[in-house]
Every structure is written in structure tokens, then in C-alpha cells.
Amino acid sequence: MQCGCHCIKCGSTQLESNRVGEIESDGYFDMHHTCLKCNTHFDHLEGDVFDSCGKCGYKA
């Protein structure tokens, strides 16, 4: 998956993206991204940064 997001830490557009949660009736779904440049894992909408994530299986 790709979107127009940038890493919230370094600004890179080189992201690995994962859908988390269900697709809503309007087509919306939550995304988590991992930056391939600085390894920051963050929530697409909320801007939260995670050291580990049970939804994606990410571990720093």
C-alpha cells in the first residue's frame, strides 16, 4: 500500500505501510507506517510513535 505520508521523525516518504483495524463503511481504515530510513513506527492519523506494536507485530 502507498499513500502520501511522510515520516513524522525524518520526513522520508520511504514507508512500509500496514492497514490496522477493519475497513469502515465509508472506505476509511487506520494505517500504521514504519519508516525504512530511520525505523520509526507511527500511526497514520493520530501521529503516535510506537516502540512496539501488537497490531503490526513491530518491535524496535
Secondary structure as GFF3:
##gff-version 3
##sequence-region A 1 60
A	DSSP	beta_strand	15	20	.	.	.	ID=ss1
A	DSSP	beta_strand	30	35	.	.	.	ID=ss2
A	DSSP	beta_strand	41	43	.	.	.	ID=ss3
A	DSSP	beta_strand	49	50	.	.	.	ID=ss4
A	DSSP	beta_strand	52	53	.	.	.	ID=ss5
A	DSSP	beta_strand	58	59	.	.	.	ID=ss6
###
